[in-house]
Amino acid sequence: MSKFIFSRLLQAIPVLLVVVTATFFLVRAAPGGPFSEEKAVPPEVLKALELKYNLNLPVWQQYTHYLGDLLRGDFGPSFKYPGRSVNELIASGFPATAELGFYALLVAILIGSCAGVFAALKPNSPQDYIPMSAAMLGICMPSFLMGPLLVLIFGIWLDWLPISGWGDIPGDKILPAITLGSGYAAYIARLSRGGMLEVMSQDYIRTARAKGLPERVVVLKHALRGGLIPVVAFLGPAFAGLLSGSFVVETIFQIPGLGRFFVQAAFNRDYTMVMGSTVFFATLIVLFNLLSDVIAVWINPRLRSQVQGG
């Protein structure tokens, strides 16, 4: 297993390097700069700012300097938040983003796995068609439409839940979590349905039924573990996607997460903040993909034997 993990980590290095390089030069190629504002900056002030942040150097030298700082875990200073580093901004905004992603993942797992298993018990029947149709609707509906719709129904019409904020009221996490997790719940529903259908046709399931075991025991004790393997493999990328895709939801519900810094940095051309957020989330995606691969190998004996044999 250690060899498998080490090989995955080695494969992640060139991926992260490509992400860093592409993002760095694309940000630099965008029109304008971090100090291009409506009010003209005096030339001497602009020159001093460029000297302070090494923007007076050729782009390739800026790139090498950034790589050196990155290897030390330093994302550099923010251009738009004087006196604060990108590391500090990420540390201040990420807890709310991670909490939102965790709740959204719980919503996705609970709704998606239950719907998929329920649909797989009676394929090609209304019990199958109804949750799968709802799953397709969840896949097709983007969060910027789902969020306002939930706010309109549960926050304004019914007045059951708060429509903004984070941490002040116990129910203020429900609508953001459902908004962010609904799309992933739809994917999990389809994955769990496919996995359960495949497992339910296996010989050992027929043997369990032939022994006279109740259907509930057959499903929960024998079929569920193998049927949810595709879901487990999906959870790592899903959680990484929830973290990196929460910017719209954070904006809709006014959540003080990392999304606000990233969106403002894009508008303000805050090079270091854009780079730091991108590299940070890219690293999370790589790590969660690795974690999901390890868990999938651990719970699947066939994959485990292949890894150990390789």
Contacts in CASP RR format, 6 or more apart in sequence:
PFRMAT RR
TARGET T0000
AUTHOR 0000-0000-0000
METHOD contacts of the structure
MODEL  1
MSKFIFSRLLQAIPVLLVVVTATFFLVRAAPGGPFSEEKAVPPEVLKALE
LKYNLNLPVWQQYTHYLGDLLRGDFGPSFKYPGRSVNELIASGFPATAEL
GFYALLVAILIGSCAGVFAALKPNSPQDYIPMSAAMLGICMPSFLMGPLL
VLIFGIWLDWLPISGWGDIPGDKILPAITLGSGYAAYIARLSRGGMLEVM
SQDYIRTARAKGLPERVVVLKHALRGGLIPVVAFLGPAFAGLLSGSFVVE
TIFQIPGLGRFFVQAAFNRDYTMVMGSTVFFATLIVLFNLLSDVIAVWIN
PRLRSQVQGG
1 294 0 8 1.000
1 297 0 8 1.000
1 298 0 8 1.000
1 307 0 8 1.000
1 308 0 8 1.000
4 293 0 8 1.000
4 294 0 8 1.000
4 297 0 8 1.000
4 307 0 8 1.000
5 290 0 8 1.000
5 294 0 8 1.000
8 290 0 8 1.000
8 293 0 8 1.000
9 290 0 8 1.000
12 286 0 8 1.000
12 290 0 8 1.000
15 282 0 8 1.000
15 286 0 8 1.000
16 279 0 8 1.000
16 282 0 8 1.000
16 283 0 8 1.000
16 286 0 8 1.000
19 278 0 8 1.000
19 279 0 8 1.000
19 282 0 8 1.000
20 66 0 8 1.000
20 67 0 8 1.000
20 70 0 8 1.000
20 275 0 8 1.000
20 279 0 8 1.000
20 282 0 8 1.000
21 63 0 8 1.000
23 274 0 8 1.000
23 275 0 8 1.000
23 278 0 8 1.000
23 279 0 8 1.000
24 63 0 8 1.000
24 66 0 8 1.000
24 275 0 8 1.000
25 59 0 8 1.000
25 63 0 8 1.000
27 269 0 8 1.000
27 271 0 8 1.000
27 274 0 8 1.000
27 275 0 8 1.000
28 59 0 8 1.000
28 62 0 8 1.000
28 271 0 8 1.000
30 269 0 8 1.000
32 269 0 8 1.000
33 269 0 8 1.000
33 271 0 8 1.000
34 53 0 8 1.000
34 55 0 8 1.000
34 79 0 8 1.000
34 80 0 8 1.000
34 268 0 8 1.000
34 269 0 8 1.000
34 270 0 8 1.000
34 271 0 8 1.000
35 41 0 8 1.000
35 46 0 8 1.000
35 49 0 8 1.000
35 50 0 8 1.000
35 79 0 8 1.000
36 269 0 8 1.000
41 49 0 8 1.000
47 56 0 8 1.000
49 55 0 8 1.000
50 56 0 8 1.000
53 77 0 8 1.000
53 79 0 8 1.000
54 61 0 8 1.000
54 62 0 8 1.000
54 65 0 8 1.000
55 62 0 8 1.000
57 65 0 8 1.000
66 275 0 8 1.000
69 75 0 8 1.000
69 76 0 8 1.000
70 279 0 8 1.000
73 87 0 8 1.000
74 85 0 8 1.000
74 87 0 8 1.000
75 85 0 8 1.000
75 86 0 8 1.000
75 87 0 8 1.000
75 90 0 8 1.000
75 272 0 8 1.000
75 275 0 8 1.000
75 276 0 8 1.000
75 279 0 8 1.000
75 280 0 8 1.000
76 85 0 8 1.000
76 86 0 8 1.000
76 87 0 8 1.000
76 272 0 8 1.000
77 83 0 8 1.000
77 84 0 8 1.000
77 85 0 8 1.000
77 86 0 8 1.000
77 272 0 8 1.000
78 84 0 8 1.000
78 85 0 8 1.000
78 86 0 8 1.000
78 89 0 8 1.000
78 265 0 8 1.000
78 270 0 8 1.000
78 272 0 8 1.000
78 273 0 8 1.000
79 268 0 8 1.000
79 269 0 8 1.000
79 270 0 8 1.000
79 271 0 8 1.000
79 272 0 8 1.000
79 273 0 8 1.000
80 264 0 8 1.000
80 265 0 8 1.000
80 268 0 8 1.000
80 270 0 8 1.000
80 273 0 8 1.000
81 89 0 8 1.000
81 270 0 8 1.000
81 273 0 8 1.000
86 272 0 8 1.000
86 273 0 8 1.000
86 275 0 8 1.000
86 276 0 8 1.000
86 277 0 8 1.000
89 258 0 8 1.000
89 261 0 8 1.000
89 273 0 8 1.000
90 258 0 8 1.000
90 261 0 8 1.000
90 276 0 8 1.000
90 277 0 8 1.000
90 280 0 8 1.000
93 256 0 8 1.000
93 257 0 8 1.000
93 258 0 8 1.000
93 259 0 8 1.000
93 260 0 8 1.000
93 261 0 8 1.000
94 257 0 8 1.000
94 258 0 8 1.000
94 280 0 8 1.000
95 257 0 8 1.000
96 166 0 8 1.000
96 250 0 8 1.000
96 255 0 8 1.000
96 256 0 8 1.000
96 257 0 8 1.000
96 258 0 8 1.000
97 243 0 8 1.000
97 246 0 8 1.000
97 250 0 8 1.000
97 255 0 8 1.000
97 257 0 8 1.000
97 258 0 8 1.000
97 259 0 8 1.000
98 243 0 8 1.000
99 173 0 8 1.000
100 166 0 8 1.000
100 173 0 8 1.000
100 176 0 8 1.000
100 177 0 8 1.000
100 180 0 8 1.000
100 242 0 8 1.000
100 246 0 8 1.000
100 249 0 8 1.000
100 250 0 8 1.000
100 255 0 8 1.000
100 257 0 8 1.000
101 177 0 8 1.000
101 180 0 8 1.000
101 239 0 8 1.000
101 242 0 8 1.000
101 243 0 8 1.000
101 246 0 8 1.000
102 239 0 8 1.000
103 173 0 8 1.000
103 176 0 8 1.000
103 177 0 8 1.000
104 176 0 8 1.000
104 177 0 8 1.000
104 178 0 8 1.000
104 180 0 8 1.000
104 181 0 8 1.000
104 184 0 8 1.000
104 242 0 8 1.000
104 246 0 8 1.000
105 181 0 8 1.000
105 184 0 8 1.000
105 235 0 8 1.000
105 238 0 8 1.000
105 239 0 8 1.000
105 242 0 8 1.000
106 177 0 8 1.000
107 177 0 8 1.000
107 178 0 8 1.000
107 180 0 8 1.000
107 181 0 8 1.000
107 182 0 8 1.000
107 185 0 8 1.000
108 181 0 8 1.000
108 182 0 8 1.000
108 183 0 8 1.000
108 184 0 8 1.000
108 185 0 8 1.000
108 187 0 8 1.000
108 188 0 8 1.000
108 238 0 8 1.000
108 242 0 8 1.000
109 185 0 8 1.000
109 188 0 8 1.000
109 231 0 8 1.000
109 235 0 8 1.000
110 185 0 8 1.000
111 182 0 8 1.000
111 185 0 8 1.000
111 188 0 8 1.000
111 189 0 8 1.000
112 135 0 8 1.000
112 185 0 8 1.000
112 186 0 8 1.000
112 188 0 8 1.000
112 189 0 8 1.000
112 192 0 8 1.000
113 188 0 8 1.000
113 189 0 8 1.000
113 192 0 8 1.000
113 228 0 8 1.000
113 231 0 8 1.000
115 131 0 8 1.000
115 132 0 8 1.000
115 134 0 8 1.000
115 135 0 8 1.000
115 185 0 8 1.000
115 189 0 8 1.000
115 192 0 8 1.000
115 193 0 8 1.000
116 131 0 8 1.000
116 132 0 8 1.000
116 135 0 8 1.000
116 188 0 8 1.000
116 189 0 8 1.000
116 190 0 8 1.000
116 192 0 8 1.000
116 193 0 8 1.000
116 194 0 8 1.000
116 196 0 8 1.000
117 192 0 8 1.000
117 193 0 8 1.000
117 196 0 8 1.000
117 219 0 8 1.000
117 224 0 8 1.000
118 127 0 8 1.000
118 131 0 8 1.000
119 127 0 8 1.000
119 128 0 8 1.000
119 131 0 8 1.000
119 132 0 8 1.000
119 189 0 8 1.000
119 193 0 8 1.000
120 128 0 8 1.000
120 192 0 8 1.000
120 193 0 8 1.000
120 194 0 8 1.000
120 195 0 8 1.000
120 196 0 8 1.000
120 197 0 8 1.000
120 200 0 8 1.000
121 127 0 8 1.000
121 196 0 8 1.000
121 219 0 8 1.000
122 128 0 8 1.000
123 197 0 8 1.000
128 193 0 8 1.000
131 189 0 8 1.000
132 189 0 8 1.000
132 190 0 8 1.000
132 193 0 8 1.000
134 186 0 8 1.000
135 185 0 8 1.000
135 186 0 8 1.000
135 187 0 8 1.000
135 189 0 8 1.000
135 190 0 8 1.000
136 186 0 8 1.000
137 186 0 8 1.000
138 146 0 8 1.000
138 182 0 8 1.000
138 183 0 8 1.000
138 185 0 8 1.000
138 186 0 8 1.000
139 183 0 8 1.000
139 186 0 8 1.000
139 187 0 8 1.000
141 182 0 8 1.000
141 183 0 8 1.000
143 179 0 8 1.000
143 180 0 8 1.000
143 182 0 8 1.000
143 183 0 8 1.000
143 248 0 8 1.000
143 249 0 8 1.000
143 252 0 8 1.000
144 248 0 8 1.000
144 252 0 8 1.000
146 178 0 8 1.000
146 179 0 8 1.000
146 182 0 8 1.000
147 175 0 8 1.000
147 179 0 8 1.000
147 249 0 8 1.000
147 252 0 8 1.000
147 253 0 8 1.000
148 252 0 8 1.000
150 175 0 8 1.000
150 178 0 8 1.000
150 179 0 8 1.000
151 163 0 8 1.000
151 175 0 8 1.000
151 252 0 8 1.000
154 160 0 8 1.000
154 161 0 8 1.000
154 175 0 8 1.000
155 161 0 8 1.000
155 162 0 8 1.000
155 163 0 8 1.000
155 175 0 8 1.000
156 163 0 8 1.000
161 171 0 8 1.000
161 172 0 8 1.000
161 174 0 8 1.000
161 175 0 8 1.000
162 169 0 8 1.000
162 171 0 8 1.000
162 172 0 8 1.000
162 175 0 8 1.000
163 175 0 8 1.000
163 253 0 8 1.000
164 172 0 8 1.000
164 253 0 8 1.000
164 254 0 8 1.000
165 172 0 8 1.000
165 253 0 8 1.000
165 254 0 8 1.000
165 255 0 8 1.000
166 172 0 8 1.000
166 173 0 8 1.000
166 176 0 8 1.000
166 253 0 8 1.000
166 254 0 8 1.000
166 255 0 8 1.000
166 256 0 8 1.000
166 257 0 8 1.000
167 173 0 8 1.000
172 253 0 8 1.000
175 253 0 8 1.000
176 249 0 8 1.000
176 250 0 8 1.000
176 252 0 8 1.000
176 253 0 8 1.000
176 255 0 8 1.000
179 249 0 8 1.000
179 252 0 8 1.000
179 253 0 8 1.000
180 242 0 8 1.000
180 245 0 8 1.000
180 246 0 8 1.000
180 249 0 8 1.000
181 242 0 8 1.000
184 238 0 8 1.000
184 242 0 8 1.000
187 234 0 8 1.000
187 238 0 8 1.000
188 231 0 8 1.000
188 234 0 8 1.000
188 238 0 8 1.000
191 230 0 8 1.000
191 231 0 8 1.000
191 234 0 8 1.000
192 227 0 8 1.000
192 228 0 8 1.000
192 230 0 8 1.000
192 231 0 8 1.000
194 227 0 8 1.000
194 230 0 8 1.000
195 226 0 8 1.000
195 227 0 8 1.000
195 228 0 8 1.000
195 229 0 8 1.000
195 230 0 8 1.000
196 223 0 8 1.000
196 224 0 8 1.000
196 227 0 8 1.000
196 228 0 8 1.000
198 227 0 8 1.000
199 205 0 8 1.000
199 223 0 8 1.000
199 226 0 8 1.000
199 227 0 8 1.000
200 223 0 8 1.000
204 222 0 8 1.000
205 218 0 8 1.000
205 222 0 8 1.000
205 223 0 8 1.000
208 217 0 8 1.000
208 218 0 8 1.000
208 222 0 8 1.000
209 215 0 8 1.000
209 218 0 8 1.000
213 222 0 8 1.000
225 299 0 8 1.000
226 299 0 8 1.000
226 300 0 8 1.000
229 296 0 8 1.000
229 299 0 8 1.000
229 300 0 8 1.000
232 292 0 8 1.000
232 295 0 8 1.000
232 296 0 8 1.000
232 299 0 8 1.000
233 292 0 8 1.000
233 293 0 8 1.000
233 295 0 8 1.000
233 296 0 8 1.000
234 292 0 8 1.000
235 292 0 8 1.000
235 295 0 8 1.000
236 288 0 8 1.000
236 289 0 8 1.000
236 291 0 8 1.000
236 292 0 8 1.000
237 285 0 8 1.000
237 288 0 8 1.000
237 289 0 8 1.000
237 292 0 8 1.000
239 288 0 8 1.000
240 281 0 8 1.000
240 284 0 8 1.000
240 285 0 8 1.000
240 287 0 8 1.000
240 288 0 8 1.000
240 289 0 8 1.000
241 285 0 8 1.000
243 281 0 8 1.000
243 284 0 8 1.000
244 281 0 8 1.000
244 284 0 8 1.000
244 285 0 8 1.000
246 255 0 8 1.000
246 257 0 8 1.000
246 259 0 8 1.000
247 259 0 8 1.000
247 262 0 8 1.000
247 263 0 8 1.000
249 255 0 8 1.000
250 256 0 8 1.000
250 257 0 8 1.000
250 258 0 8 1.000
250 259 0 8 1.000
250 260 0 8 1.000
251 259 0 8 1.000
251 260 0 8 1.000
251 263 0 8 1.000
258 277 0 8 1.000
259 277 0 8 1.000
261 273 0 8 1.000
261 277 0 8 1.000
262 273 0 8 1.000
262 274 0 8 1.000
262 277 0 8 1.000
264 270 0 8 1.000
264 273 0 8 1.000
265 273 0 8 1.000
265 274 0 8 1.000
265 277 0 8 1.000
266 274 0 8 1.000
296 303 0 8 1.000
297 303 0 8 1.000
297 304 0 8 1.000
297 307 0 8 1.000
298 304 0 8 1.000
END
